[in-house]
Amino acid sequence: MNESTLGGRFTFPGTSLMVRRIGYGAMQLAGPGVWGPPKDPDSAVAVLREAVAAGVNHIDTSDYYGPHATNQIIRQALHPYPAGLVIVTKLGARRPPDKSWLPAISPQELTAGVHDNLRNLGLDALDIVNYRVMGSGLGPEGGFIAEQVTVLADLRRKGLIRHIGLSNVTAKQVAEAQAITEVVCVQNHYNLAHRHDDALIDKLARQGIAYVPFFPLGGFTPLQSSTLSAVADRLGGTPMQVALAWLLQRSPNILLIPGTSTVGHLRENLAAGRLTLSSQTLAELDGIAAAVAGEALTAAGSHAGV
Ligand SMILES: NC(=O)c1ccc[n+]([C@@H]2O[C@H](COP(=O)([O-])OP(=O)(O)OC[C@H]3O[C@@H](n4cnc5c(N)ncnc54)[C@H](OP(=O)(O)O)[C@@H]3O)[C@@H](O)[C@H]2O)c1
């Protein structure tokens, strides 16, 4: 698979880390509910090896997937890591035995999280660590994050982290972090139907910062839309390929980390860069988000009795 089919290249700002724009998100490799080891460890290893063999050099993970299990399978499949492979991980949550997702944001928890990632991935330093802000109930604009970003900046000075990113953040939180350290990427929820971050993407693009949408295919409930299916039929692709091609064309700072547990879906996703969407098709696809926003407004209106 050549360079152009993986969407071209992107260099994280102020770094020597250059990745192909279509990468891989490893969350789907853990067991059901992102808990425990993969249902089929051999196929998890096969997915990771096939991704790297096809040219993927950007893998997204976290030690709280599993927990530990996803990083351990990455290590089993790929260590010693090929030159140029960028593994991006994240901190900020923990998984208690009831399988819930709780914040883990004290200096001790963040530091322990870095060491968990290092140990389970088999690394001396982490290329990029995203501080993942949990929940949205932390006050206006999502709350302050300076304390946690300062801890990561200290760990960076100690050489355990090379670069810092953010996840699940507002524009205000990005600016707050940038007053403390360089931010090389932002990982938020965004896809064809969920476009809350349109302005943030453009702002980050002007600064050369990567925007890495999570749930690029819709996440646990993959995108379904008659418009998407009609466009896919017309172009000879699949709906998921069109959803990914749309993201690639949306902005040059968008990097893709679609998640899958199967080699078949992986191959399909990596081939998305072959599709080119005309301006007319892009306009048609833009209608999906407009329709979703309209439905949400109607639902909110009826709920509020307006
Ligand atoms: N920062 C955060 O808070 C955060 C949150 C969530 C995720 N993430 C990261 O973002 C990555 C991507 O998100 P995600 O994996 O949750 O969601 P996603 O990429 O939007 O979608 C994954 C889902 O789509 C299915 N799928 C994948 N390729 C497909 C295809 N070609 N055709 C049909 N179905 C397909 C997968 O099932 P199969 O396994 O059957 O293919 C899985 O159910 C994760 O892996 C993780 O690394 C980050």
The ligand as an SDF file (V2000), in Angstrom:
LIG
                    3D

 48 52  0  0  0  0  0  0  0  0999 V2000
   -9.8280   10.0620   23.6670 N   0  0  0  0  0  0  0  0  0  0  0  0
  -10.9310    9.3970   23.9120 C   0  0  0  0  0  0  0  0  0  0  0  0
  -11.6820    9.7080   24.8150 O   0  0  0  0  0  0  0  0  0  0  0  0
  -11.2920    8.2320   23.0530 C   0  0  0  0  0  0  0  0  0  0  0  0
  -12.5920    7.6840   23.1410 C   0  0  0  0  0  0  0  0  0  0  0  0
  -12.8980    6.6320   22.3040 C   0  0  0  0  0  0  0  0  0  0  0  0
  -11.9660    6.1270   21.4160 C   0  0  0  0  0  0  0  0  0  0  0  0
  -10.6940    6.6740   21.3650 N   0  0  0  0  0  0  0  0  0  0  0  0
   -9.6920    6.1900   20.3850 C   0  0  0  0  0  0  0  0  0  0  0  0
  -10.2430    6.3880   19.1020 O   0  0  0  0  0  0  0  0  0  0  0  0
  -10.1780    5.1760   18.3510 C   0  0  0  0  0  0  0  0  0  0  0  0
  -11.3260    5.1090   17.3880 C   0  0  0  0  0  0  0  0  0  0  0  0
  -12.5620    5.0650   18.0810 O   0  0  0  0  0  0  0  0  0  0  0  0
  -13.4230    3.7400   18.2210 P   0  0  0  0  0  0  0  0  0  0  0  0
  -12.6060    2.5550   17.8630 O   0  0  0  0  0  0  0  0  0  0  0  0
  -14.0730    3.7690   19.5460 O   0  0  0  0  0  0  0  0  0  0  0  0
  -14.6000    4.0000   17.2120 O   0  0  0  0  0  0  0  0  0  0  0  0
  -14.6920    4.0440   15.6020 P   0  0  0  0  0  0  0  0  0  0  0  0
  -13.3410    3.9500   14.9900 O   0  0  0  0  0  0  0  0  0  0  0  0
  -15.5540    5.1910   15.2660 O   0  0  0  0  0  0  0  0  0  0  0  0
  -15.5580    2.7500   15.3020 O   0  0  0  0  0  0  0  0  0  0  0  0
  -15.1990    1.4910   15.7200 C   0  0  0  0  0  0  0  0  0  0  0  0
  -16.4020    0.5930   15.4810 C   0  0  0  0  0  0  0  0  0  0  0  0
  -16.6660    0.5220   14.0850 O   0  0  0  0  0  0  0  0  0  0  0  0
  -16.5490   -0.8340   13.6370 C   0  0  0  0  0  0  0  0  0  0  0  0
  -15.8430   -0.7710   12.3490 N   0  0  0  0  0  0  0  0  0  0  0  0
  -14.5690   -0.4270   12.1220 C   0  0  0  0  0  0  0  0  0  0  0  0
  -14.2900   -0.4690   10.8110 N   0  0  0  0  0  0  0  0  0  0  0  0
  -15.4260   -0.8440   10.1960 C   0  0  0  0  0  0  0  0  0  0  0  0
  -15.7740   -1.0680    8.8450 C   0  0  0  0  0  0  0  0  0  0  0  0
  -14.8830   -0.8880    7.8700 N   0  0  0  0  0  0  0  0  0  0  0  0
  -17.0400   -1.4550    8.5580 N   0  0  0  0  0  0  0  0  0  0  0  0
  -17.9630   -1.6360    9.5560 C   0  0  0  0  0  0  0  0  0  0  0  0
  -17.6850   -1.4390   10.8590 N   0  0  0  0  0  0  0  0  0  0  0  0
  -16.4290   -1.0420   11.1750 C   0  0  0  0  0  0  0  0  0  0  0  0
  -15.7800   -1.5630   14.6910 C   0  0  0  0  0  0  0  0  0  0  0  0
  -16.1860   -2.9110   14.7690 O   0  0  0  0  0  0  0  0  0  0  0  0
  -15.2300   -4.1380   14.2930 P   0  0  0  0  0  0  0  0  0  0  0  0
  -14.2730   -4.3680   15.4220 O   0  0  0  0  0  0  0  0  0  0  0  0
  -16.1890   -5.2340   14.0760 O   0  0  0  0  0  0  0  0  0  0  0  0
  -14.5470   -3.6800   13.0490 O   0  0  0  0  0  0  0  0  0  0  0  0
  -16.1880   -0.8100   15.9560 C   0  0  0  0  0  0  0  0  0  0  0  0
  -17.4250   -1.2920   16.4330 O   0  0  0  0  0  0  0  0  0  0  0  0
  -10.1990    4.0950   19.4430 C   0  0  0  0  0  0  0  0  0  0  0  0
   -9.7540    2.8570   18.9560 O   0  0  0  0  0  0  0  0  0  0  0  0
   -9.3510    4.7140   20.5120 C   0  0  0  0  0  0  0  0  0  0  0  0
   -7.9890    4.4820   20.2340 O   0  0  0  0  0  0  0  0  0  0  0  0
  -10.3680    7.7160   22.1560 C   0  0  0  0  0  0  0  0  0  0  0  0
  1  2  1  0
  2  3  2  0
  2  4  1  0
  4  5  1  0
  4 48  2  0
  5  6  2  0
  6  7  1  0
  7  8  2  0
  8  9  1  0
  8 48  1  0
  9 10  1  0
  9 46  1  0
 10 11  1  0
 11 12  1  0
 11 44  1  0
 12 13  1  0
 13 14  1  0
 14 15  2  0
 14 16  1  0
 14 17  1  0
 17 18  1  0
 18 19  2  0
 18 20  1  0
 18 21  1  0
 21 22  1  0
 22 23  1  0
 23 24  1  0
 23 42  1  0
 24 25  1  0
 25 26  1  0
 25 36  1  0
 26 27  1  0
 26 35  1  0
 27 28  2  0
 28 29  1  0
 29 30  1  0
 29 35  2  0
 30 31  1  0
 30 32  2  0
 32 33  1  0
 33 34  2  0
 34 35  1  0
 36 37  1  0
 36 42  1  0
 37 38  1  0
 38 39  2  0
 38 40  1  0
 38 41  1  0
 42 43  1  0
 44 45  1  0
 44 46  1  0
 46 47  1  0
M  CHG  2   8   1  16  -1
M  END
$$$$
